[in-house]
């Protein structure tokens, strides 16, 4: 499909990598598709090494995917890519999370469909947006009351339909959710769950920063060996069993 679109001068993939992060989101999907859920999780325990040839393959796949992206992806921001996606000359596809669904809903843009990223059928890459209670908070009772509202059925059903996400509860009022969200709820029940790197569910933030810099190097210089060496060093620094 990407080749056919390219022949018509249409980018297949929307990318916004004017700063590190967006390609990190793309890359974790590719990693999952090539490694599978067990070996993907193994990246964070030392079971799967970051110099594994399949990690190399994933980086080569991202490199190839970037050749089908909007040519100005290095000067396009994450905040602008959704508007670009809605334009008549838009890239055809985005690999994004449910927050983008929420943005498109807010903009009343309906001319799109959703599906899984290539090779990830049956796998759900997850993160959970959360409100916390800091230790020693000066207004603890107020904070607890706020958290009770957020975690309640009514609170979840007020927040998530607008956000584009799904509730953390299983008793949400399904009449309040759209087709994409209902499908995501079903997928969450039956799919294999794996944690997102980019969005902080798989590893500590110091690793995410190093990970983003490594993938940004790949996106800018297209040097797989150099980028993979940076990932290996990041894993060693994070104590994933590479040392």
C-alpha positions as CSV (number, residue, x, y, z in Angstrom):
1,X,0.0,0.0,0.0
2,X,2.8,2.4,0.9
3,X,4.4,1.9,-2.5
4,X,1.2,2.6,-4.3
5,X,0.6,5.8,-2.3
6,X,4.2,6.9,-2.9
7,X,3.7,6.5,-6.6
8,X,0.9,9.1,-6.2
9,X,3.1,11.4,-4.1
10,X,1.0,10.6,-1.0
11,X,3.0,9.9,2.2
12,X,1.8,6.6,3.8
13,X,2.8,7.5,7.3
14,X,2.4,10.6,9.4
15,X,5.5,11.3,11.4
16,X,6.4,14.3,13.7
17,X,9.9,14.0,14.9
18,X,11.0,17.7,15.3
19,X,12.1,16.5,18.8
20,X,12.6,13.0,20.2
21,X,9.6,11.0,21.1
22,X,7.2,10.4,18.2
23,X,9.4,7.9,16.5
24,X,9.9,6.2,19.8
25,X,6.2,5.5,19.8
26,X,6.4,4.1,16.3
27,X,9.3,2.0,17.1
28,X,7.8,0.2,20.1
29,X,5.0,-1.0,17.9
30,X,7.5,-2.4,15.5
31,X,9.4,-4.1,18.3
32,X,6.3,-5.8,19.5
33,X,5.3,-7.0,16.0
34,X,8.7,-8.6,15.5
35,X,9.6,-9.9,19.0
36,X,6.1,-10.9,20.1
37,X,4.9,-10.1,23.6
38,X,7.1,-12.5,25.7
39,X,10.4,-11.5,24.1
40,X,9.4,-7.8,24.0
41,X,8.9,-8.0,27.8
42,X,12.2,-9.7,28.0
43,X,13.9,-6.5,26.9
44,X,13.4,-5.2,30.4
45,X,14.6,-8.2,32.3
46,X,17.7,-9.2,30.4
47,X,16.0,-12.2,28.8
48,X,16.0,-10.5,25.4
49,X,19.2,-8.5,24.6
50,X,19.0,-5.1,22.9
51,X,21.7,-6.4,20.5
52,X,19.4,-9.1,19.3
53,X,19.2,-9.4,15.5
54,X,15.5,-8.9,15.7
55,X,16.0,-5.5,17.4
56,X,18.2,-4.7,14.4
57,X,15.5,-5.9,12.1
58,X,13.0,-3.6,13.9
59,X,15.3,-0.6,13.5
60,X,15.7,-1.4,9.8
61,X,11.9,-1.6,9.5
62,X,11.5,1.8,11.1
63,X,14.2,3.2,8.7
64,X,12.2,1.8,5.8
65,X,8.9,3.1,7.2
66,X,10.4,6.6,7.4
67,X,11.0,6.6,3.6
68,X,7.2,6.5,3.2
69,X,6.6,9.4,5.7
70,X,6.0,13.0,5.1
71,X,9.3,14.4,3.9
72,X,9.4,17.2,6.5
73,X,8.9,14.9,9.5
74,X,12.0,16.3,11.2
75,X,10.5,19.7,11.2
76,X,6.9,18.7,12.1
77,X,5.8,18.8,15.7
78,X,3.6,16.2,17.5
79,X,1.1,19.0,18.3
80,X,0.7,19.8,14.5
81,X,0.6,16.3,13.0
82,X,-3.1,15.8,13.8
83,X,-4.0,18.9,11.8
84,X,-1.8,17.7,9.0
85,X,-3.6,14.3,9.1
86,X,-7.0,16.1,8.6
87,X,-5.8,18.0,5.5
88,X,-6.5,17.1,1.9
89,X,-2.8,16.4,1.2
90,X,-2.4,14.4,4.4
91,X,-0.4,11.3,5.0
92,X,-2.7,8.4,4.8
93,X,-2.1,6.7,8.2
94,X,-0.8,7.4,11.7
95,X,0.3,5.0,14.4
96,X,-1.0,6.7,17.4
97,X,-2.8,6.2,20.7
98,X,-6.3,6.9,21.8
99,X,-5.5,10.5,22.7
100,X,-5.4,11.2,19.0
101,X,-8.9,9.7,18.7
102,X,-10.0,12.2,21.4
103,X,-8.4,15.1,19.5
104,X,-10.1,14.1,16.2
105,X,-13.4,13.8,18.0
106,X,-13.0,17.3,19.5
107,X,-12.3,18.7,16.1
108,X,-15.4,16.8,14.7
109,X,-13.3,15.0,12.2
110,X,-14.8,11.7,11.3
111,X,-13.2,10.7,8.0
112,X,-11.0,7.9,9.3
113,X,-11.0,4.4,10.6
114,X,-8.8,2.6,13.1
115,X,-7.1,-0.8,13.2
116,X,-4.1,-2.4,14.9
117,X,-0.5,-1.5,14.0
118,X,0.9,-4.0,11.4
119,X,1.8,-7.3,13.1
120,X,0.2,-6.5,16.5
121,X,-3.1,-8.3,16.2
122,X,-4.0,-9.8,19.5
123,X,-1.5,-7.6,21.4
124,X,-2.5,-4.5,23.4
125,X,0.3,-2.0,24.1
126,X,-0.9,-0.2,27.2
127,X,-0.4,2.7,29.5
128,X,-2.6,4.2,32.2
129,X,-3.1,7.9,32.7
130,X,-3.3,8.4,36.4
131,X,-3.9,11.0,39.1
132,X,-1.7,10.4,42.2
133,X,-1.7,11.4,45.9
134,X,1.7,12.8,46.8
135,X,3.1,11.9,50.2
136,X,2.6,14.7,52.6
137,X,0.0,16.5,50.5
138,X,-1.3,19.5,52.5
139,X,-5.0,18.8,51.6
140,X,-5.1,15.1,51.7
141,X,-8.9,14.8,52.3
142,X,-9.7,17.0,49.3
143,X,-7.3,15.0,47.2
144,X,-8.8,11.7,48.3
145,X,-12.3,13.0,47.5
146,X,-11.1,14.0,44.0
147,X,-9.6,10.6,43.4
148,X,-12.8,8.9,44.5
149,X,-14.7,10.9,41.9
150,X,-12.1,10.1,39.2
151,X,-12.3,6.4,40.0
152,X,-16.0,6.2,40.2
153,X,-18.2,4.9,37.5
154,X,-19.7,8.3,36.8
155,X,-16.2,9.9,36.9
156,X,-14.8,7.4,34.4
157,X,-17.8,7.7,32.1
158,X,-17.5,11.5,32.1
159,X,-13.8,11.6,31.4
160,X,-13.0,8.8,29.0
161,X,-15.6,9.3,26.2
162,X,-14.2,12.8,25.6
163,X,-10.5,11.8,26.0
164,X,-10.9,9.0,23.5
165,X,-9.8,6.4,26.0
166,X,-11.4,3.5,27.8
167,X,-12.3,3.3,31.5
168,X,-10.2,1.5,34.1
169,X,-13.5,-0.1,35.4
170,X,-15.4,-2.9,33.8
171,X,-18.8,-1.5,34.6
172,X,-18.7,1.6,32.3
173,X,-21.9,2.7,30.6
174,X,-21.2,1.4,27.1
175,X,-23.9,3.7,25.6
176,X,-21.5,6.6,26.2
177,X,-18.6,5.2,24.2
178,X,-18.1,5.2,20.4
179,X,-17.2,2.4,18.0
180,X,-13.4,2.7,18.5
181,X,-13.7,2.7,22.3
182,X,-16.0,-0.2,22.5
183,X,-13.6,-2.2,20.3
184,X,-10.7,-1.2,22.5
185,X,-12.6,-2.4,25.6
186,X,-13.1,-5.8,24.0
187,X,-9.5,-5.9,22.9
188,X,-8.3,-5.0,26.4
189,X,-10.3,-8.0,27.8
190,X,-9.0,-10.6,25.5
191,X,-5.6,-9.4,24.0
192,X,-2.2,-10.0,25.5
193,X,-1.2,-6.9,27.4
194,X,2.3,-5.4,27.1
195,X,3.6,-2.1,28.6
196,X,4.5,0.9,26.5
197,X,8.1,2.1,26.5
198,X,7.4,5.6,25.2
199,X,4.6,6.3,27.7
200,X,6.4,5.2,30.8
201,X,4.8,1.8,31.5
202,X,7.7,-0.5,30.6
203,X,10.7,1.2,32.2
204,X,11.9,4.2,34.3
205,X,12.0,7.6,32.8
206,X,15.8,7.8,32.5
207,X,15.7,4.9,30.1
208,X,12.8,6.5,28.1
209,X,14.9,9.6,27.6
210,X,17.9,7.6,26.4
211,X,15.6,5.4,24.2
212,X,14.1,8.5,22.6
213,X,17.6,9.9,21.8
214,X,18.6,6.6,20.2
215,X,15.5,6.4,18.0
216,X,15.9,10.1,17.1
217,X,19.4,9.4,16.0
218,X,18.0,6.7,13.7
219,X,15.4,9.0,12.4
220,X,17.9,11.8,11.6
221,X,21.0,9.9,10.6
222,X,19.5,6.5,9.5
223,X,22.5,4.8,11.1
224,X,21.1,1.5,12.6
225,X,24.4,0.4,14.1
226,X,24.9,3.7,16.0
227,X,21.3,3.9,17.2
228,X,21.4,0.2,18.4
229,X,24.6,0.8,20.3
230,X,22.9,3.7,22.1
231,X,20.0,1.4,23.0
232,X,22.4,-1.2,24.3
233,X,24.1,1.4,26.5
234,X,20.8,2.7,27.7
235,X,19.7,-0.8,28.7
236,X,23.0,-1.3,30.6
237,X,22.6,2.0,32.4
238,X,19.0,1.0,33.3
239,X,20.3,-2.4,34.6
240,X,18.2,-4.6,32.2
241,X,20.8,-7.3,32.4
242,X,23.1,-6.2,29.6
243,X,26.2,-5.6,31.7
